[in-house]
Amino acid sequence: MRKVFFGVFISILLFIASSITYAAEIQIKVDGVDIVSDVKPEIMNNRTMVPLRVISENLGANVDWSNSEVTFTKSNIKVILNLNSITEEKNGEKILLEIEPYIKNNRIFVPLRFISETFGCDVNYSNFTVTIDTKPLHIDGVQVKALQHEYHMTMGGVVQQINGNAYNEAIYNIFMENKGDKVDAPENYSWMYTMDILGSYYKVGQYDFLDQEDDILKSFEIYNLVESFPNEDLEGYPEILLYDVTENQWYLFNDKARKSINQLIDTASKNGFLKIISDTVV
């Protein structure tokens, strides 16, 4: 009898061990790029559960977590989740999930299908791999291949490209949605940080959206005011300006939008969606 019980006990342990190994082997790919995560997808009640934040960020969304409520936004999409509830709210509409979200290792897990239905992307699970394919950005009906970002330092500069569809779309929308009032071009502006000219602007970054032939579809430049003079001397000078190169038009811009763009670029770099084209910084 003891031998039978011991045999059953060992079988259960082997089953649990094999289930844990199975979950740990699942990988995530977004647009063909392997996503690095400190927690792996897993199987719960025959459903594939995935960590929400790491996938949402790679789909261009912002995630906020307060107590048991999770809110994430992307452009015109706002979704509210409540942990341990099968009901979500998307743009005010109540939607039922197939399994409720939960916390594990301080990470929120959601059903894989939730990602597909929320972001409108193609999601599949096969051979221990979660594959997420997003829709490419189109500008004036032409598909965007990459966002090329250039910035300069004191000595040299960097040109890099972002190839993730969701990142490109999110950054493009930030530009389009945060254009302020139209303004005239400043008298002095360049890549140089010119400290001896009142009201001069230096270019902190250039952003070119490229088509499949690497031609520019849309181009933006962000300029910061050089603040080397007393504040009263700079009264009336906007802190940040946006130049829409394609339209040849200047606009007011804001620091929050600029920081959001930088954050997306940093996340793209961290997750393998960014490659350096040239680096002449010394």
KEZA-205395 format. One line per field, with one value per atom (N, C-alpha, C): residue number from 1; atom name; z negated, y, x. Coordinates in steps of 0.05 Angstrom, whole numbers, plus 5000, padded with zeros to 4 digits. Layout:
i <- (NUM|...)
at <- (CA|...)
Z <- (Z|...)
Y <- (Y|...)
X <- (X|...)
This chain:
i <- (1|1|1|2|2|2|3|3|3|4|4|4|5|5|5|6|6|6|7|7|7|8|8|8|9|9|9|10|10|10|11|11|11|12|12|12|13|13|13|14|14|14|15|15|15|16|16|16|17|17|17|18|18|18|19|19|19|20|20|20|21|21|21|22|22|22|23|23|23|24|24|24|25|25|25|26|26|26|27|27|27|28|28|28|29|29|29|30|30|30|31|31|31|32|32|32|33|33|33|34|34|34|35|35|35|36|36|36|37|37|37|38|38|38|39|39|39|40|40|40|41|41|41|42|42|42|43|43|43|44|44|44|45|45|45|46|46|46|47|47|47|48|48|48|49|49|49|50|50|50|51|51|51|52|52|52|53|53|53|54|54|54|55|55|55|56|56|56|57|57|57|58|58|58|59|59|59|60|60|60|61|61|61|62|62|62|63|63|63|64|64|64|65|65|65|66|66|66|67|67|67|68|68|68|69|69|69|70|70|70|71|71|71|72|72|72|73|73|73|74|74|74|75|75|75|76|76|76|77|77|77|78|78|78|79|79|79|80|80|80|81|81|81|82|82|82|83|83|83|84|84|84|85|85|85|86|86|86|87|87|87|88|88|88|89|89|89|90|90|90|91|91|91|92|92|92|93|93|93|94|94|94|95|95|95|96|96|96|97|97|97|98|98|98|99|99|99|100|100|100|101|101|101|102|102|102|103|103|103|104|104|104|105|105|105|106|106|106|107|107|107|108|108|108|109|109|109|110|110|110|111|111|111|112|112|112|113|113|113|114|114|114|115|115|115|116|116|116|117|117|117|118|118|118|119|119|119|120|120|120|121|121|121|122|122|122|123|123|123|124|124|124|125|125|125|126|126|126|127|127|127|128|128|128|129|129|129|130|130|130|131|131|131|132|132|132|133|133|133|134|134|134|135|135|135|136|136|136|137|137|137|138|138|138|139|139|139|140|140|140|141|141|141|142|142|142|143|143|143|144|144|144|145|145|145|146|146|146|147|147|147|148|148|148|149|149|149|150|150|150|151|151|151|152|152|152|153|153|153|154|154|154|155|155|155|156|156|156|157|157|157|158|158|158|159|159|159|160|160|160|161|161|161|162|162|162|163|163|163|164|164|164|165|165|165|166|166|166|167|167|167|168|168|168|169|169|169|170|170|170|171|171|171|172|172|172|173|173|173|174|174|174|175|175|175|176|176|176|177|177|177|178|178|178|179|179|179|180|180|180|181|181|181|182|182|182|183|183|183|184|184|184|185|185|185|186|186|186|187|187|187|188|188|188|189|189|189|190|190|190|191|191|191|192|192|192|193|193|193|194|194|194|195|195|195|196|196|196|197|197|197|198|198|198|199|199|199|200|200|200|201|201|201|202|202|202|203|203|203|204|204|204|205|205|205|206|206|206|207|207|207|208|208|208|209|209|209|210|210|210|211|211|211|212|212|212|213|213|213|214|214|214|215|215|215|216|216|216|217|217|217|218|218|218|219|219|219|220|220|220|221|221|221|222|222|222|223|223|223|224|224|224|225|225|225|226|226|226|227|227|227|228|228|228|229|229|229|230|230|230|231|231|231|232|232|232|233|233|233|234|234|234|235|235|235|236|236|236|237|237|237|238|238|238|239|239|239|240|240|240|241|241|241|242|242|242|243|243|243|244|244|244|245|245|245|246|246|246|247|247|247|248|248|248|249|249|249|250|250|250|251|251|251|252|252|252|253|253|253|254|254|254|255|255|255|256|256|256|257|257|257|258|258|258|259|259|259|260|260|260|261|261|261|262|262|262|263|263|263|264|264|264|265|265|265|266|266|266|267|267|267|268|268|268|269|269|269|270|270|270|271|271|271|272|272|272|273|273|273|274|274|274|275|275|275|276|276|276|277|277|277|278|278|278|279|279|279|280|280|280|281|281|281|282|282|282)
at <- (N|CA|C|N|CA|C|N|CA|C|N|CA|C|N|CA|C|N|CA|C|N|CA|C|N|CA|C|N|CA|C|N|CA|C|N|CA|C|N|CA|C|N|CA|C|N|CA|C|N|CA|C|N|CA|C|N|CA|C|N|CA|C|N|CA|C|N|CA|C|N|CA|C|N|CA|C|N|CA|C|N|CA|C|N|CA|C|N|CA|C|N|CA|C|N|CA|C|N|CA|C|N|CA|C|N|CA|C|N|CA|C|N|CA|C|N|CA|C|N|CA|C|N|CA|C|N|CA|C|N|CA|C|N|CA|C|N|CA|C|N|CA|C|N|CA|C|N|CA|C|N|CA|C|N|CA|C|N|CA|C|N|CA|C|N|CA|C|N|CA|C|N|CA|C|N|CA|C|N|CA|C|N|CA|C|N|CA|C|N|CA|C|N|CA|C|N|CA|C|N|CA|C|N|CA|C|N|CA|C|N|CA|C|N|CA|C|N|CA|C|N|CA|C|N|CA|C|N|CA|C|N|CA|C|N|CA|C|N|CA|C|N|CA|C|N|CA|C|N|CA|C|N|CA|C|N|CA|C|N|CA|C|N|CA|C|N|CA|C|N|CA|C|N|CA|C|N|CA|C|N|CA|C|N|CA|C|N|CA|C|N|CA|C|N|CA|C|N|CA|C|N|CA|C|N|CA|C|N|CA|C|N|CA|C|N|CA|C|N|CA|C|N|CA|C|N|CA|C|N|CA|C|N|CA|C|N|CA|C|N|CA|C|N|CA|C|N|CA|C|N|CA|C|N|CA|C|N|CA|C|N|CA|C|N|CA|C|N|CA|C|N|CA|C|N|CA|C|N|CA|C|N|CA|C|N|CA|C|N|CA|C|N|CA|C|N|CA|C|N|CA|C|N|CA|C|N|CA|C|N|CA|C|N|CA|C|N|CA|C|N|CA|C|N|CA|C|N|CA|C|N|CA|C|N|CA|C|N|CA|C|N|CA|C|N|CA|C|N|CA|C|N|CA|C|N|CA|C|N|CA|C|N|CA|C|N|CA|C|N|CA|C|N|CA|C|N|CA|C|N|CA|C|N|CA|C|N|CA|C|N|CA|C|N|CA|C|N|CA|C|N|CA|C|N|CA|C|N|CA|C|N|CA|C|N|CA|C|N|CA|C|N|CA|C|N|CA|C|N|CA|C|N|CA|C|N|CA|C|N|CA|C|N|CA|C|N|CA|C|N|CA|C|N|CA|C|N|CA|C|N|CA|C|N|CA|C|N|CA|C|N|CA|C|N|CA|C|N|CA|C|N|CA|C|N|CA|C|N|CA|C|N|CA|C|N|CA|C|N|CA|C|N|CA|C|N|CA|C|N|CA|C|N|CA|C|N|CA|C|N|CA|C|N|CA|C|N|CA|C|N|CA|C|N|CA|C|N|CA|C|N|CA|C|N|CA|C|N|CA|C|N|CA|C|N|CA|C|N|CA|C|N|CA|C|N|CA|C|N|CA|C|N|CA|C|N|CA|C|N|CA|C|N|CA|C|N|CA|C|N|CA|C|N|CA|C|N|CA|C|N|CA|C|N|CA|C|N|CA|C|N|CA|C|N|CA|C|N|CA|C|N|CA|C|N|CA|C|N|CA|C|N|CA|C|N|CA|C|N|CA|C|N|CA|C|N|CA|C|N|CA|C|N|CA|C|N|CA|C|N|CA|C|N|CA|C|N|CA|C|N|CA|C|N|CA|C|N|CA|C|N|CA|C|N|CA|C|N|CA|C|N|CA|C|N|CA|C|N|CA|C|N|CA|C|N|CA|C|N|CA|C|N|CA|C|N|CA|C|N|CA|C|N|CA|C|N|CA|C|N|CA|C|N|CA|C|N|CA|C|N|CA|C|N|CA|C|N|CA|C|N|CA|C|N|CA|C|N|CA|C|N|CA|C|N|CA|C|N|CA|C|N|CA|C|N|CA|C|N|CA|C|N|CA|C|N|CA|C|N|CA|C|N|CA|C|N|CA|C|N|CA|C|N|CA|C|N|CA|C|N|CA|C|N|CA|C|N|CA|C|N|CA|C|N|CA|C|N|CA|C|N|CA|C|N|CA|C|N|CA|C|N|CA|C|N|CA|C|N|CA|C|N|CA|C|N|CA|C|N|CA|C|N|CA|C|N|CA|C|N|CA|C|N|CA|C|N|CA|C|N|CA|C|N|CA|C)
Z <- (5000|5000|5000|4983|4982|5009|5022|5048|5068|5067|5086|5081|5055|5047|5055|5050|5058|5088|5103|5132|5142|5130|5138|5131|5107|5098|5117|5125|5144|5171|5180|5205|5204|5182|5179|5180|5165|5166|5194|5208|5236|5253|5249|5265|5260|5234|5227|5238|5235|5246|5276|5290|5319|5327|5311|5317|5313|5292|5287|5309|5317|5339|5365|5369|5394|5394|5371|5370|5374|5362|5363|5391|5408|5434|5454|5447|5466|5470|5495|5503|5516|5516|5529|5552|5575|5598|5607|5610|5621|5647|5669|5695|5700|5691|5696|5677|5658|5639|5612|5602|5576|5554|5538|5516|5490|5478|5453|5430|5413|5390|5366|5343|5318|5309|5322|5316|5343|5344|5369|5370|5394|5397|5384|5378|5366|5373|5367|5373|5347|5349|5326|5336|5326|5335|5365|5377|5406|5422|5409|5422|5420|5442|5441|5428|5406|5391|5395|5401|5407|5389|5383|5366|5381|5369|5382|5389|5370|5374|5397|5397|5416|5445|5448|5475|5482|5463|5469|5477|5463|5469|5497|5505|5532|5554|5545|5564|5563|5550|5550|5529|5508|5489|5463|5448|5421|5400|5380|5360|5332|5318|5291|5273|5250|5232|5205|5195|5169|5154|5132|5116|5133|5137|5152|5180|5188|5214|5232|5256|5276|5299|5306|5329|5349|5374|5394|5418|5430|5452|5476|5499|5524|5544|5549|5568|5558|5574|5567|5552|5542|5528|5498|5481|5452|5441|5427|5416|5386|5371|5342|5334|5320|5310|5280|5269|5240|5234|5217|5211|5198|5204|5194|5203|5226|5238|5268|5279|5307|5324|5312|5327|5331|5356|5362|5374|5375|5387|5409|5434|5456|5468|5465|5474|5464|5438|5426|5429|5446|5452|5435|5422|5406|5424|5419|5434|5415|5420|5404|5414|5396|5402|5399|5412|5410|5384|5371|5345|5332|5306|5292|5290|5291|5287|5258|5254|5227|5225|5201|5195|5188|5200|5192|5195|5175|5175|5180|5169|5171|5200|5217|5244|5250|5266|5273|5298|5296|5318|5329|5356|5369|5391|5399|5421|5447|5462|5487|5506|5506|5525|5518|5493|5485|5500|5504|5519|5548|5560|5588|5591|5574|5576|5569|5551|5542|5562|5573|5591|5620|5627|5655|5670|5656|5669|5671|5688|5691|5670|5655|5633|5636|5634|5636|5615|5608|5590|5602|5607|5620|5613|5608|5603|5581|5559|5535|5540|5561|5568|5572|5558|5562|5583|5606|5628|5632|5631|5634|5658|5678|5702|5702|5703|5702|5730|5732|5758|5763|5787|5792|5794|5788|5790|5820|5828|5855|5853|5869|5871|5899|5902|5928|5946|5934|5949|5955|5946|5951|5925|5926|5903|5893|5867|5854|5848|5856|5851|5824|5818|5794|5787|5761|5753|5749|5763|5760|5741|5720|5700|5699|5701|5700|5678|5663|5642|5641|5632|5631|5602|5597|5572|5577|5557|5560|5582|5583|5604|5618|5641|5656|5652|5665|5664|5668|5665|5667|5686|5704|5721|5715|5708|5701|5712|5716|5727|5709|5707|5692|5713|5710|5730|5720|5695|5684|5693|5704|5714|5692|5669|5648|5637|5635|5627|5647|5672|5693|5693|5689|5689|5664|5641|5616|5618|5628|5630|5650|5673|5693|5681|5667|5655|5634|5620|5600|5615|5637|5653|5662|5674|5687|5666|5643|5623|5605|5605|5587|5601|5626|5640|5627|5618|5607|5629|5621|5640|5660|5684|5704|5695|5700|5693|5716|5715|5735|5727|5747|5742|5724|5705|5688|5705|5696|5712|5713|5691|5689|5680|5696|5688|5704|5691|5704|5686|5695|5679|5656|5659|5640|5616|5592|5568|5565|5577|5579|5554|5536|5511|5512|5532|5532|5549|5558|5574|5559|5551|5537|5554|5543|5557|5578|5576|5595|5586|5606|5601|5612|5598|5608|5613|5634|5642|5625|5610|5592|5606|5629|5643|5669|5688|5714|5717|5727|5728|5756|5771|5799|5801|5810|5816|5844|5847|5873|5886|5913|5927|5933|5949|5954|5970|5983|5999|5983|5957|5940|5948|5963|5968|5945|5940|5917|5925|5908|5911|5895|5871|5853|5835|5830|5814|5794|5769|5748|5735|5724|5708|5683|5660|5635|5626|5618|5610|5581|5566|5539|5538|5522|5518|5502|5511|5496|5474|5449|5426|5411|5425|5414|5404|5407|5398|5374|5360|5338|5348|5331|5339|5350|5338|5348|5377|5385|5412|5432|5423|5441|5440|5426|5425|5453|5459|5486|5505|5498|5515|5505|5523|5515|5509|5489|5481|5502|5515|5535|5560|5583|5609|5625|5642|5660|5689|5705|5733|5749|5763|5782|5808|5814|5838|5863|5863|5887|5894|5873|5878|5879|5871|5868|5849|5826|5807|5778|5763|5735|5716|5694|5675|5646|5628|5600|5593|5575|5566|5536|5523|5494|5484|5460|5449|5443|5435|5429|5454|5477|5502|5509|5506|5512|5495|5469|5451|5458|5467|5474|5499|5517|5541|5532|5515|5505|5490|5475|5460|5479|5500|5520|5534|5540|5553|5535|5509|5490|5487|5486|5483|5508|5532|5557|5557|5547|5546|5527|5504|5484|5494|5511|5519|5547|5559|5584|5609|5608|5632|5644|5633|5642|5651|5674|5683|5690|5684|5689|5718|5733|5760|5761|5745|5743|5716|5706|5680|5682|5683|5685|5660|5638|5612|5602|5594|5584|5556)
Y <- (4976|5000|5025|5025|5047|5052|5029|5032|5045|5037|5049|5079|5086|5114|5130|5119|5132|5136|5116|5118|5140|5142|5163|5191|5193|5218|5227|5209|5215|5224|5211|5218|5247|5254|5281|5302|5296|5314|5317|5295|5297|5313|5310|5325|5355|5362|5391|5402|5387|5396|5400|5381|5384|5408|5414|5437|5463|5464|5488|5492|5471|5473|5482|5472|5479|5509|5519|5548|5565|5556|5572|5573|5554|5553|5571|5582|5598|5625|5633|5658|5677|5703|5723|5736|5738|5752|5774|5798|5820|5829|5826|5833|5820|5795|5779|5784|5802|5809|5794|5780|5767|5787|5786|5805|5793|5808|5800|5808|5788|5793|5778|5790|5776|5755|5755|5734|5723|5697|5684|5679|5677|5669|5642|5635|5610|5601|5575|5564|5563|5574|5574|5566|5543|5533|5531|5520|5516|5542|5564|5589|5600|5612|5624|5651|5655|5680|5694|5720|5734|5759|5767|5791|5816|5832|5855|5877|5886|5911|5908|5886|5884|5882|5869|5867|5894|5906|5931|5953|5955|5975|5971|5945|5940|5942|5948|5954|5984|5999|6029|6040|6024|6033|6042|6059|6067|6053|6042|6026|6038|6042|6052|6032|6026|6006|6019|6021|6032|6014|6004|5984|5960|5955|5932|5940|5965|5975|5981|5971|5975|5991|6013|6030|6032|6026|6031|6044|6062|6079|6077|6080|6082|6098|6122|6140|6143|6133|6136|6112|6094|6070|6074|6070|6070|6045|6029|6004|6003|5995|5993|5964|5952|5925|5925|5907|5902|5874|5872|5846|5828|5802|5783|5788|5800|5805|5799|5786|5779|5802|5824|5847|5868|5877|5900|5922|5946|5969|5981|5981|5992|6015|6039|6063|6065|6058|6060|6036|6017|5993|5970|5956|5933|5908|5894|5870|5848|5823|5800|5786|5780|5765|5735|5719|5690|5679|5694|5687|5713|5715|5740|5745|5770|5776|5769|5765|5760|5769|5771|5779|5755|5754|5734|5746|5743|5754|5785|5797|5826|5835|5817|5823|5815|5831|5826|5809|5787|5769|5771|5771|5773|5751|5744|5724|5734|5716|5724|5737|5726|5736|5765|5773|5801|5820|5813|5829|5833|5811|5812|5830|5826|5841|5870|5876|5904|5921|5909|5925|5919|5901|5895|5884|5867|5854|5824|5811|5782|5769|5751|5737|5707|5693|5664|5651|5627|5611|5584|5579|5554|5547|5522|5513|5529|5533|5547|5576|5588|5616|5632|5654|5673|5693|5693|5711|5732|5758|5781|5797|5799|5815|5839|5863|5888|5899|5917|5930|5953|5955|5977|6004|6025|6052|6060|6074|6085|6115|6129|6158|6165|6178|6185|6160|6137|6113|6097|6107|6094|6081|6056|6042|6052|6056|6064|6040|6041|6020|6024|6048|6054|6083|6089|6117|6121|6140|6146|6171|6167|6188|6196|6222|6233|6253|6251|6272|6276|6300|6308|6313|6307|6314|6336|6343|6364|6357|6332|6323|6298|6302|6280|6277|6256|6251|6222|6215|6188|6187|6168|6163|6134|6131|6105|6101|6076|6070|6052|6058|6041|6027|6000|5984|5971|5978|5967|5983|5969|5983|5999|5987|6000|6025|6023|6047|6069|6063|6084|6097|6081|6092|6110|6101|6116|6143|6143|6167|6186|6176|6193|6206|6191|6202|6224|6221|6241|6267|6266|6290|6303|6287|6298|6308|6295|6303|6325|6332|6352|6377|6380|6405|6427|6448|6471|6491|6516|6538|6541|6550|6556|6581|6581|6604|6609|6633|6639|6625|6621|6609|6627|6616|6633|6645|6667|6680|6663|6649|6634|6605|6586|6558|6540|6520|6502|6478|6460|6438|6448|6472|6483|6495|6491|6503|6531|6551|6578|6594|6599|6612|6642|6654|6683|6698|6684|6697|6694|6716|6716|6703|6684|6673|6652|6641|6620|6593|6575|6548|6528|6506|6484|6459|6445|6422|6398|6387|6364|6338|6338|6313|6317|6300|6299|6272|6271|6246|6243|6224|6220|6193|6193|6169|6160|6136|6127|6106|6106|6086|6062|6043|6019|6024|6046|6053|6072|6076|6094|6124|6130|6158|6169|6195|6208|6213|6202|6207|6232|6234|6255|6261|6286|6293|6315|6311|6330|6337|6361|6369|6383|6376|6388|6407|6431|6451|6460|6463|6474|6502|6519|6546|6544|6559|6560|6581|6571|6588|6596|6611|6621|6650|6661|6689|6690|6712|6714|6709|6697|6690|6713|6737|6760|6767|6762|6768|6749|6724|6704|6704|6723|6724|6727|6710|6711|6691|6679|6658|6630|6615|6588|6570|6552|6534|6513|6503|6481|6488|6483|6487|6461|6457|6434|6445|6435|6442|6418|6422|6401|6407|6392|6396|6392|6372|6366|6389|6401|6423|6450|6451|6476|6495|6484|6500|6494|6516|6515|6515|6500|6498|6500|6507|6504|6474|6466|6438|6438|6414|6414|6393|6397|6380|6352|6349|6323|6305|6316|6301|6294|6312|6306|6283|6284|6263|6236|6236|6212|6199|6215|6205|6193|6206|6196|6169|6168|6143|6120|6125|6104|6095|6114|6107|6090|6098|6082|6054|6051|6025|6008|6021|6006|5996|6013|6004|5981|5982|5961|5935|5936|5911|5901|5914|5903|5914|5936|5947|5970|5976|5998|5989|6000|5994|6020|6020|6044|6043|6065|6068|6080|6100|6112|6125|6125|6138|6150|6177|6192|6207|6200|6214|6205|6225|6220|6231)
X <- (5017|5000|5017|5038|5056|5070|5077|5090|5072|5046|5027|5024|5021|5019|5043|5067|5092|5094|5085|5085|5067|5043|5024|5036|5048|5060|5082|5099|5121|5109|5088|5075|5065|5053|5042|5065|5087|5109|5121|5123|5133|5115|5088|5069|5072|5074|5077|5103|5125|5151|5150|5137|5135|5119|5097|5080|5096|5112|5128|5149|5161|5181|5168|5144|5129|5123|5115|5109|5134|5156|5180|5192|5185|5197|5183|5159|5144|5159|5162|5176|5155|5163|5146|5161|5147|5158|5138|5147|5131|5144|5129|5140|5167|5169|5193|5216|5213|5234|5228|5248|5246|5244|5223|5219|5231|5248|5261|5242|5235|5218|5228|5226|5234|5215|5191|5171|5162|5156|5149|5118|5107|5079|5076|5051|5045|5017|5011|4985|4968|4944|4925|4898|4887|4861|4859|4881|4882|4882|4889|4891|4920|4930|4957|4955|4969|4969|4996|4995|5020|5023|5048|5052|5043|5026|5013|5032|5048|5064|5084|5100|5121|5110|5087|5075|5062|5047|5033|5053|5076|5096|5107|5110|5120|5099|5074|5053|5046|5063|5060|5041|5034|5015|5029|5015|5024|5007|5020|5007|5010|4987|4987|4972|4984|4974|4970|4945|4939|4921|4930|4915|4908|4882|4873|4864|4868|4858|4882|4880|4901|4889|4902|4893|4915|4909|4929|4917|4932|4923|4941|4929|4944|4928|4937|4923|4894|4874|4846|4835|4852|4843|4849|4829|4833|4819|4834|4824|4829|4808|4811|4805|4824|4822|4821|4806|4805|4815|4835|4846|4824|4825|4806|4778|4775|4749|4750|4730|4729|4718|4712|4701|4722|4725|4743|4726|4737|4723|4741|4731|4746|4731|4742|4729|4700|4697|4671|4652|4660|4644|4653|4634|4641|4644|4666|4673|4681|4672|4679|4704|4722|4746|4741|4757|4754|4765|4783|4794|4803|4800|4806|4837|4846|4874|4882|4908|4918|4947|4957|4984|5001|5025|5044|5072|5089|5116|5115|5094|5091|5086|5076|5069|5040|5026|4999|4997|4982|4979|4951|4948|4922|4921|4897|4895|4907|4919|4931|4911|4887|4867|4860|4862|4857|4875|4901|4920|4910|4902|4893|4869|4849|4824|4827|4845|4849|4864|4886|4904|4899|4881|4875|4899|4915|4937|4933|4949|4947|4964|4952|4965|4962|4984|4983|5001|4994|5012|5017|5043|5050|5079|5085|5112|5126|5111|5122|5129|5117|5123|5097|5094|5073|5082|5068|5076|5055|5064|5046|5055|5038|5044|5025|5038|5022|5019|5000|4994|5014|5026|5045|5031|5046|5036|5036|5015|5013|5010|5025|5023|5015|4992|4981|4980|4972|4969|4994|5017|5043|5053|5061|5070|5097|5099|5124|5141|5166|5185|5199|5207|5222|5221|5226|5230|5260|5271|5299|5302|5317|5321|5350|5355|5382|5384|5406|5412|5442|5450|5478|5487|5512|5525|5545|5561|5581|5600|5608|5626|5614|5602|5591|5561|5550|5522|5515|5490|5480|5456|5455|5432|5423|5398|5388|5360|5352|5326|5309|5283|5264|5247|5246|5232|5206|5198|5174|5149|5130|5106|5092|5088|5074|5088|5115|5130|5128|5130|5129|5101|5080|5053|5050|5059|5056|5071|5095|5111|5098|5089|5077|5052|5036|5011|5018|5040|5048|5053|5068|5073|5047|5030|5006|4986|4985|4965|4974|5000|5011|5021|5015|5021|5005|5019|5006|4998|4997|4991|5014|5007|5027|5042|5068|5085|5104|5116|5137|5163|5180|5206|5223|5237|5255|5277|5289|5310|5335|5341|5366|5360|5366|5362|5382|5393|5412|5417|5435|5444|5462|5472|5492|5478|5490|5481|5493|5480|5492|5483|5502|5495|5496|5508|5512|5492|5471|5450|5424|5412|5386|5364|5350|5327|5335|5359|5367|5357|5353|5343|5362|5366|5382|5365|5371|5356|5364|5345|5351|5346|5332|5327|5313|5319|5305|5293|5268|5252|5240|5252|5243|5229|5204|5189|5194|5206|5216|5198|5196|5181|5199|5189|5204|5230|5232|5256|5273|5268|5283|5280|5259|5253|5236|5238|5224|5195|5177|5148|5140|5151|5144|5168|5173|5197|5190|5199|5196|5223|5225|5248|5238|5251|5245|5268|5260|5280|5274|5296|5294|5307|5295|5306|5332|5352|5377|5373|5375|5369|5395|5411|5436|5434|5410|5406|5387|5385|5366|5337|5320|5293|5277|5281|5265|5272|5297|5305|5292|5284|5273|5242|5230|5201|5190|5170|5158|5169|5192|5203|5193|5180|5170|5194|5190|5212|5218|5197|5201|5185|5197|5184|5186|5166|5165|5165|5183|5183|5175|5152|5142|5156|5177|5194|5177|5161|5145|5126|5114|5096|5110|5135|5150|5135|5127|5111|5121|5123|5132|5107|5110|5088|5099|5082|5089|5088|5104|5105|5107|5106|5107|5126|5136|5157|5146|5121|5110|5110|5103|5103|5132|5151|5179|5189|5183|5191|5178|5153|5140|5153|5162|5177|5203|5217|5243|5239|5218|5213|5207|5192|5186|5212|5229|5254|5272|5273|5288|5277|5251|5239|5244|5242|5248|5277|5295|5323|5327|5314|5317|5306|5286|5273|5281|5301|5312|5300|5285|5272|5288|5311|5327|5354|5363|5390|5405|5431|5447|5456|5451|5460|5488|5493|5519|5523|5547|5553|5581|5581|5607|5614|5600|5605|5633|5649|5676|5678)
